[in-house]
Amino acid sequence: MKPLLLLANAFINTFGITQPTEAAAKRASQFIAVLIGLVLLVFLGVAGVGVYILMRH
C-alpha cells in the first residue's frame, strides 16, 4: 500500500487539500487500488472481446 499512499499524498499535496488523518489516507489508497483494478478489468474485458471478434472472422 505504500505506493498507493504516496500517490494519494501526491494528489492531496498538488491540489492543496487539507492533510487527512492516517485512517483517511489509508482509505483513500484502498479506493485508488479498487479503481485501478476496475480499470484493468474493463481493459482486459474489452481486449478479450476484441480478440474473440478477430478470431471468429
Phi and psi in radians as a Rosetta constraint file:
Dihedral C 1 N 2 CA 2 C 2 CIRCULARHARMONIC -1.013 0.35
Dihedral N 2 CA 2 C 2 N 3 CIRCULARHARMONIC -0.817 0.35
Dihedral C 2 N 3 CA 3 C 3 CIRCULARHARMONIC -1.080 0.35
Dihedral N 3 CA 3 C 3 N 4 CIRCULARHARMONIC -0.615 0.35
Dihedral C 3 N 4 CA 4 C 4 CIRCULARHARMONIC -1.241 0.35
Dihedral N 4 CA 4 C 4 N 5 CIRCULARHARMONIC -0.633 0.35
Dihedral C 4 N 5 CA 5 C 5 CIRCULARHARMONIC -1.129 0.35
Dihedral N 5 CA 5 C 5 N 6 CIRCULARHARMONIC -0.680 0.35
Dihedral C 5 N 6 CA 6 C 6 CIRCULARHARMONIC -1.082 0.35
Dihedral N 6 CA 6 C 6 N 7 CIRCULARHARMONIC -0.752 0.35
Dihedral C 6 N 7 CA 7 C 7 CIRCULARHARMONIC -1.118 0.35
Dihedral N 7 CA 7 C 7 N 8 CIRCULARHARMONIC -0.767 0.35
Dihedral C 7 N 8 CA 8 C 8 CIRCULARHARMONIC -1.111 0.35
Dihedral N 8 CA 8 C 8 N 9 CIRCULARHARMONIC -0.748 0.35
Dihedral C 8 N 9 CA 9 C 9 CIRCULARHARMONIC -1.167 0.35
Dihedral N 9 CA 9 C 9 N 10 CIRCULARHARMONIC -0.629 0.35
Dihedral C 9 N 10 CA 10 C 10 CIRCULARHARMONIC -1.105 0.35
Dihedral N 10 CA 10 C 10 N 11 CIRCULARHARMONIC -0.737 0.35
Dihedral C 10 N 11 CA 11 C 11 CIRCULARHARMONIC -1.105 0.35
Dihedral N 11 CA 11 C 11 N 12 CIRCULARHARMONIC -0.791 0.35
Dihedral C 11 N 12 CA 12 C 12 CIRCULARHARMONIC -1.090 0.35
Dihedral N 12 CA 12 C 12 N 13 CIRCULARHARMONIC -0.783 0.35
Dihedral C 12 N 13 CA 13 C 13 CIRCULARHARMONIC -1.233 0.35
Dihedral N 13 CA 13 C 13 N 14 CIRCULARHARMONIC -0.602 0.35
Dihedral C 13 N 14 CA 14 C 14 CIRCULARHARMONIC -1.117 0.35
Dihedral N 14 CA 14 C 14 N 15 CIRCULARHARMONIC -0.746 0.35
Dihedral C 14 N 15 CA 15 C 15 CIRCULARHARMONIC -1.671 0.35
Dihedral N 15 CA 15 C 15 N 16 CIRCULARHARMONIC 0.085 0.35
Dihedral C 15 N 16 CA 16 C 16 CIRCULARHARMONIC 1.205 0.35
Dihedral N 16 CA 16 C 16 N 17 CIRCULARHARMONIC 0.512 0.35
Dihedral C 16 N 17 CA 17 C 17 CIRCULARHARMONIC -1.355 0.35
Dihedral N 17 CA 17 C 17 N 18 CIRCULARHARMONIC 2.543 0.35
Dihedral C 17 N 18 CA 18 C 18 CIRCULARHARMONIC -1.009 0.35
Dihedral N 18 CA 18 C 18 N 19 CIRCULARHARMONIC 2.379 0.35
Dihedral C 18 N 19 CA 19 C 19 CIRCULARHARMONIC -1.071 0.35
Dihedral N 19 CA 19 C 19 N 20 CIRCULARHARMONIC 2.247 0.35
Dihedral C 19 N 20 CA 20 C 20 CIRCULARHARMONIC -1.405 0.35
Dihedral N 20 CA 20 C 20 N 21 CIRCULARHARMONIC 2.948 0.35
Dihedral C 20 N 21 CA 21 C 21 CIRCULARHARMONIC -1.222 0.35
Dihedral N 21 CA 21 C 21 N 22 CIRCULARHARMONIC 2.954 0.35
Dihedral C 21 N 22 CA 22 C 22 CIRCULARHARMONIC -1.065 0.35
Dihedral N 22 CA 22 C 22 N 23 CIRCULARHARMONIC -0.711 0.35
Dihedral C 22 N 23 CA 23 C 23 CIRCULARHARMONIC -1.150 0.35
Dihedral N 23 CA 23 C 23 N 24 CIRCULARHARMONIC -0.712 0.35
Dihedral C 23 N 24 CA 24 C 24 CIRCULARHARMONIC -1.180 0.35
Dihedral N 24 CA 24 C 24 N 25 CIRCULARHARMONIC -0.632 0.35
Dihedral C 24 N 25 CA 25 C 25 CIRCULARHARMONIC -1.153 0.35
Dihedral N 25 CA 25 C 25 N 26 CIRCULARHARMONIC -0.688 0.35
Dihedral C 25 N 26 CA 26 C 26 CIRCULARHARMONIC -1.152 0.35
Dihedral N 26 CA 26 C 26 N 27 CIRCULARHARMONIC -0.712 0.35
Dihedral C 26 N 27 CA 27 C 27 CIRCULARHARMONIC -1.102 0.35
Dihedral N 27 CA 27 C 27 N 28 CIRCULARHARMONIC -0.703 0.35
Dihedral C 27 N 28 CA 28 C 28 CIRCULARHARMONIC -1.123 0.35
Dihedral N 28 CA 28 C 28 N 29 CIRCULARHARMONIC -0.702 0.35
Dihedral C 28 N 29 CA 29 C 29 CIRCULARHARMONIC -1.180 0.35
Dihedral N 29 CA 29 C 29 N 30 CIRCULARHARMONIC -0.616 0.35
Dihedral C 29 N 30 CA 30 C 30 CIRCULARHARMONIC -1.167 0.35
Dihedral N 30 CA 30 C 30 N 31 CIRCULARHARMONIC -0.677 0.35
Dihedral C 30 N 31 CA 31 C 31 CIRCULARHARMONIC -1.092 0.35
Dihedral N 31 CA 31 C 31 N 32 CIRCULARHARMONIC -0.752 0.35
Dihedral C 31 N 32 CA 32 C 32 CIRCULARHARMONIC -1.093 0.35
Dihedral N 32 CA 32 C 32 N 33 CIRCULARHARMONIC -0.719 0.35
Dihedral C 32 N 33 CA 33 C 33 CIRCULARHARMONIC -1.083 0.35
Dihedral N 33 CA 33 C 33 N 34 CIRCULARHARMONIC -0.729 0.35
Dihedral C 33 N 34 CA 34 C 34 CIRCULARHARMONIC -1.123 0.35
Dihedral N 34 CA 34 C 34 N 35 CIRCULARHARMONIC -0.761 0.35
Dihedral C 34 N 35 CA 35 C 35 CIRCULARHARMONIC -1.094 0.35
Dihedral N 35 CA 35 C 35 N 36 CIRCULARHARMONIC -0.754 0.35
Dihedral C 35 N 36 CA 36 C 36 CIRCULARHARMONIC -1.082 0.35
Dihedral N 36 CA 36 C 36 N 37 CIRCULARHARMONIC -0.740 0.35
Dihedral C 36 N 37 CA 37 C 37 CIRCULARHARMONIC -1.075 0.35
Dihedral N 37 CA 37 C 37 N 38 CIRCULARHARMONIC -0.730 0.35
Dihedral C 37 N 38 CA 38 C 38 CIRCULARHARMONIC -1.146 0.35
Dihedral N 38 CA 38 C 38 N 39 CIRCULARHARMONIC -0.707 0.35
Dihedral C 38 N 39 CA 39 C 39 CIRCULARHARMONIC -1.086 0.35
Dihedral N 39 CA 39 C 39 N 40 CIRCULARHARMONIC -0.746 0.35
Dihedral C 39 N 40 CA 40 C 40 CIRCULARHARMONIC -1.112 0.35
Dihedral N 40 CA 40 C 40 N 41 CIRCULARHARMONIC -0.715 0.35
Dihedral C 40 N 41 CA 41 C 41 CIRCULARHARMONIC -1.105 0.35
Dihedral N 41 CA 41 C 41 N 42 CIRCULARHARMONIC -0.745 0.35
Dihedral C 41 N 42 CA 42 C 42 CIRCULARHARMONIC -1.120 0.35
Dihedral N 42 CA 42 C 42 N 43 CIRCULARHARMONIC -0.783 0.35
Dihedral C 42 N 43 CA 43 C 43 CIRCULARHARMONIC -1.042 0.35
Dihedral N 43 CA 43 C 43 N 44 CIRCULARHARMONIC -0.815 0.35
Dihedral C 43 N 44 CA 44 C 44 CIRCULARHARMONIC -1.146 0.35
Dihedral N 44 CA 44 C 44 N 45 CIRCULARHARMONIC -0.630 0.35
Dihedral C 44 N 45 CA 45 C 45 CIRCULARHARMONIC -1.126 0.35
Dihedral N 45 CA 45 C 45 N 46 CIRCULARHARMONIC -0.780 0.35
Dihedral C 45 N 46 CA 46 C 46 CIRCULARHARMONIC -1.137 0.35
Dihedral N 46 CA 46 C 46 N 47 CIRCULARHARMONIC -0.733 0.35
Dihedral C 46 N 47 CA 47 C 47 CIRCULARHARMONIC -1.107 0.35
Dihedral N 47 CA 47 C 47 N 48 CIRCULARHARMONIC -0.709 0.35
Dihedral C 47 N 48 CA 48 C 48 CIRCULARHARMONIC -1.099 0.35
Dihedral N 48 CA 48 C 48 N 49 CIRCULARHARMONIC -0.752 0.35
Dihedral C 48 N 49 CA 49 C 49 CIRCULARHARMONIC -1.127 0.35
Dihedral N 49 CA 49 C 49 N 50 CIRCULARHARMONIC -0.709 0.35
Dihedral C 49 N 50 CA 50 C 50 CIRCULARHARMONIC -1.068 0.35
Dihedral N 50 CA 50 C 50 N 51 CIRCULARHARMONIC -0.796 0.35
Dihedral C 50 N 51 CA 51 C 51 CIRCULARHARMONIC -1.118 0.35
Dihedral N 51 CA 51 C 51 N 52 CIRCULARHARMONIC -0.713 0.35
Dihedral C 51 N 52 CA 52 C 52 CIRCULARHARMONIC -1.058 0.35
Dihedral N 52 CA 52 C 52 N 53 CIRCULARHARMONIC -0.795 0.35
Dihedral C 52 N 53 CA 53 C 53 CIRCULARHARMONIC -1.129 0.35
Dihedral N 53 CA 53 C 53 N 54 CIRCULARHARMONIC -0.734 0.35
Dihedral C 53 N 54 CA 54 C 54 CIRCULARHARMONIC -1.123 0.35
Dihedral N 54 CA 54 C 54 N 55 CIRCULARHARMONIC -0.692 0.35
Dihedral C 54 N 55 CA 55 C 55 CIRCULARHARMONIC -1.301 0.35
Dihedral N 55 CA 55 C 55 N 56 CIRCULARHARMONIC -0.422 0.35
Dihedral C 55 N 56 CA 56 C 56 CIRCULARHARMONIC -1.296 0.35
Dihedral N 56 CA 56 C 56 N 57 CIRCULARHARMONIC -0.532 0.35
